[in-house]
Amino acid sequence: MTGPKLKMKSLLTTCLLLISTAAIASAQQSGKHHASLTGAQTKEAERRLAEMGYWTGAVDGLFDPATRSALIAFQKWEGRPITGHLTLDELEAIRTSTSPKARELGYGHVEVDLDRQVLLMVNDEGRARVLPVSTGSGKQFMDEGQTSIAYTPRGRFIVYDKVVGWEKGAFRSMYYSNYISGGVAIHGSRTVPIQPASHGCIRIPVFAAREMSKLLPIGTIVLVYDKVSFVSGKSWAENDKLKQAALLWNRVVDN
């Protein structure tokens, strides 16, 4: 083979080698960023997430459900792809990120950010513990023969009733419920999808529900908001009579 045909064959061979080399390099780079982390790296990620306020559970280097939950909350807050996978890319992002900030400071309360699908339990100093949530899906569902809309109300609420352990009811999927409005509660659930999927309640991971309930006594202020709605809770925090009136009103309406 001589002349133009030989030149064409050489050119094709060179192109194939270049494509192959690029593909191998890309695969190696992808593998680098998606390979499983070591126990030490996982522990570093857990420690840093915990320092920022994400609810990690034990910092032990094990990627357990609590660690995955904290990672998902981090990914939601930072607007990253919600994968639940701890990769080198995620570790690098965790290393350079800062703690989530509540919308309001100066008093202890809970915030539920419906856009991000996270819950922040905020103390008097403004430090927040963060969990992923799943709230009302906006879809229709049947309840006692009636069609309802799965909607999580926005606004300023108060924890007015609590249930210890699993609910005894039709759904039997609510663990350590903290009621804030009618049948809407912050409660543990075995399933907390990354997207809104509840009938209106605020689902949190079941592993955190019992401790969360202890930290949300009757009278805890809860702010639920999205990007177009926010109601301050400072007036209730500064005037106990207003908060007690809201508590009484909820109890009367619920009964």
C-alpha positions in Angstrom: 0.0 0.0 0.0 1.6 3.3 -1.1 0.7 6.9 -1.7 -2.6 8.5 -0.6 -4.0 5.2 0.8 -1.0 4.7 3.1 -1.2 8.3 4.3 -4.9 7.9 5.0 -4.3 4.7 7.0 -1.6 6.4 9.1 -3.9 9.4 9.7 -6.7 7.1 10.9 -4.3 5.2 13.2 -3.1 8.4 14.8 -6.7 9.6 15.3 -7.7 6.3 16.9 -4.7 6.4 19.3 -5.5 10.0 20.3 -9.2 9.1 21.0 -8.1 6.0 22.9 -5.7 8.0 25.0 -8.2 10.7 25.8 -10.8 8.1 26.7 -8.4 6.3 29.1 -7.5 9.6 30.7 -11.1 10.6 31.1 -12.0 7.2 32.7 -9.1 7.5 35.1 -10.1 11.0 36.1 -13.8 9.9 36.5 -12.6 6.9 38.5 -10.6 9.1 40.7 -13.6 11.3 41.6 -16.1 8.5 42.0 -14.1 5.8 43.7 -14.9 4.8 47.2 -13.1 6.8 49.9 -11.0 5.3 52.6 -12.1 5.0 56.1 -9.9 8.0 57.1 -11.4 10.1 54.3 -14.9 9.1 55.3 -14.2 10.0 58.9 -12.8 13.4 57.8 -16.0 14.1 55.8 -18.2 13.1 58.8 -16.2 15.3 61.1 -16.4 18.3 58.8 -20.1 17.8 58.2 -20.7 17.6 61.9 -18.7 20.7 62.5 -20.9 22.5 60.0 -24.0 21.3 61.8 -25.2 18.4 59.6 -26.7 15.6 61.7 -24.1 12.8 61.0 -24.5 10.5 63.9 -21.3 8.9 65.2 -18.1 10.2 63.6 -16.6 6.7 63.1 -15.5 6.5 59.5 -18.4 4.3 58.5 -20.7 5.4 55.7 -24.0 4.5 57.5 -27.5 5.8 57.0 -26.8 8.8 59.3 -23.7 9.8 57.3 -25.6 9.4 54.1 -28.4 11.6 55.5 -26.0 14.3 56.5 -24.4 14.2 53.0 -27.8 14.5 51.3 -28.6 17.5 53.5 -25.3 19.1 52.5 -25.9 18.4 48.9 -29.4 20.0 49.2 -28.2 23.0 51.0 -25.3 23.7 48.6 -27.4 23.0 45.5 -25.3 20.1 44.4 -26.6 17.0 42.6 -28.3 14.9 45.3 -26.6 11.6 44.9 -26.1 10.4 48.5 -22.7 9.1 47.3 -19.5 10.3 49.1 -16.9 10.8 46.4 -13.7 12.7 46.3 -15.5 15.6 44.6 -18.0 15.7 47.5 -15.1 15.5 50.1 -13.4 18.4 48.4 -16.7 20.4 48.4 -17.2 19.6 52.1 -13.7 20.8 53.0 -14.3 24.2 51.5 -17.9 24.8 52.5 -19.3 26.8 55.5 -22.1 26.2 58.0 -25.7 26.7 56.9 -27.2 29.9 58.2 -30.8 30.3 59.5 -33.1 33.0 58.2 -33.6 34.3 61.7 -31.2 34.5 64.7 -31.4 35.4 68.3 -33.8 32.7 69.7 -34.2 29.0 69.6 -36.6 27.7 66.9 -36.9 25.4 64.0 -36.8 26.4 60.3 -38.1 24.2 57.4 -36.8 25.4 54.0 -39.2 23.9 51.5 -37.1 24.9 48.5 -34.0 23.2 49.8 -36.0 20.4 51.6 -34.0 20.7 54.8 -34.8 21.4 58.4 -32.7 23.6 60.7 -32.9 23.3 64.4 -31.5 26.7 65.6 -30.3 27.4 69.1 -30.1 30.8 70.8 -26.6 31.5 69.5 -27.7 30.8 65.9 -26.0 27.4 65.6 -28.1 25.0 63.5 -28.4 21.3 63.3 -29.5 20.3 59.8 -31.5 17.3 58.5 -32.9 16.5 55.1 -36.7 16.4 54.9 -39.5 15.4 52.6 -42.6 17.6 52.7 -46.0 17.8 50.9 -45.9 16.5 47.3 -48.6 18.8 46.0 -50.5 15.8 44.6 -54.0 14.5 45.4 -54.6 11.7 47.8 -57.5 10.0 49.4 -58.1 10.3 53.1 -61.2 8.7 54.8 -63.0 8.8 51.5 -62.2 12.4 50.7 -59.8 13.8 48.2 -57.1 16.1 49.7 -54.0 17.9 48.5 -50.6 16.9 49.9 -49.7 20.4 51.0 -47.3 21.6 53.7 -48.5 25.0 55.0 -46.2 27.9 55.1 -46.0 30.3 58.0 -45.3 30.6 61.7 -46.3 27.6 63.9 -45.7 26.2 67.3 -45.3 22.6 68.5 -48.6 22.1 70.4 -48.8 18.3 70.7 -46.5 15.3 70.7 -46.8 11.5 70.3 -44.2 9.1 71.7 -43.2 6.2 69.4 -45.1 5.1 66.4 -48.6 6.6 65.7 -51.6 4.3 66.0 -53.6 5.2 63.0 -54.4 4.5 59.4 -50.9 5.2 58.0 -48.8 3.9 61.0 -45.7 5.5 59.5 -45.2 8.5 61.8 -42.5 8.1 64.5 -42.2 10.6 67.4 -44.6 13.1 65.9 -44.4 16.8 66.8 -47.7 18.5 65.7 -47.5 22.1 64.4 -50.8 22.6 62.5 -53.8 20.3 62.4 -52.6 17.0 61.2 -49.2 18.3 60.0 -46.3 17.2 62.1 -42.5 16.9 62.1 -42.0 13.2 62.4 -39.6 10.4 61.7 -40.2 8.2 58.7 -38.5 5.1 57.3 -38.6 6.7 53.9 -37.4 10.2 53.3 -37.2 10.7 49.6 -34.9 13.5 48.3 -38.0 15.3 46.8 -41.3 16.3 48.4 -43.4 13.1 48.8 -45.4 13.3 52.0 -49.1 14.0 52.5 -48.2 17.3 54.1 -46.1 16.4 57.1 -42.4 17.1 57.5 -40.6 13.8 57.3 -37.2 13.4 58.9 -34.9 10.4 59.0 -36.2 7.8 61.5 -32.8 7.5 63.2 -33.0 11.1 64.4 -36.7 11.3 65.3 -36.4 10.3 69.0 -33.7 12.7 69.8 -35.3 15.4 67.7 -38.5 15.0 69.7 -36.6 15.6 73.0 -35.2 18.8 71.6 -38.6 20.1 70.5 -40.7 20.7 73.6 -44.2 21.9 73.5 -44.1 25.6 72.6 -41.2 25.3 70.2 -41.5 27.9 67.4 -41.4 26.4 63.8 -41.0 28.6 60.7 -41.9 26.9 57.4 -41.1 28.9 54.3 -40.2 28.9 50.6 -38.6 31.5 48.4 -41.8 33.6 48.3 -43.1 33.2 51.8 -41.5 33.9 55.2 -43.1 34.9 58.5 -40.9 36.0 61.4 -41.2 34.3 64.8 -39.5 37.0 66.8 -42.7 38.5 68.2 -43.6 35.1 69.7 -40.1 34.7 71.0 -40.1 38.1 72.7 -43.7 38.0 74.0 -44.6 34.7 75.8 -48.3 35.7 76.0 -48.5 35.7 72.2 -46.9 32.3 72.0 -49.2 30.9 74.7 -52.2 32.3 72.9 -51.1 30.5 69.7 -50.5 27.3 71.7 -54.0 27.5 73.2 -55.6 28.3 69.8 -54.0 25.2 68.2 -55.1 22.9 70.9 -58.7 24.2 70.7 -58.8 23.9 66.9 -57.3 20.4 67.0 -59.9 19.2 69.5 
